[in-house]
Amino acid sequence: MRFLDDTTVQEFLAGGSPRLLVFGSAADLSSQVFGRQLAEFEQETEGAVVVGLIDIAKAPLAAAEWGVRPANLPVQVFFQNGVMQRVLLGVRSAQGVAAELAEYLTTS
């Protein structure tokens, strides 16, 4: 997982591999719990998806740009080939995140 701020989000999204941009807050209990699920998700997908975490308190410009508010944390935005594919709200298990993104993670 990479920790991002206002200056590193665009660089993170420019990468070629699938990306999961996650907005959360160190002060938000659901974001803290979800952090453990994201670490498990990364392990289960063997790094096929690069996860970037943004603490909205430390990156207020990025949060504002994406319209993320504390009331709807955590927010996950999935990108493939630099194009936004899915937006997920709330806490999910590692398996739940993988199930939501399964159509993008399977190869034909």
Secondary structure by P-SEA (a helix, b strand, c coil): ccccccccaaaaaacccbbbbbbbbcccaaaaaaaaaaaaaaaaacccbbbbbbcccccaaaaaaaccccccccbbbbbccccccccccccccaaaaaaaaccccccc
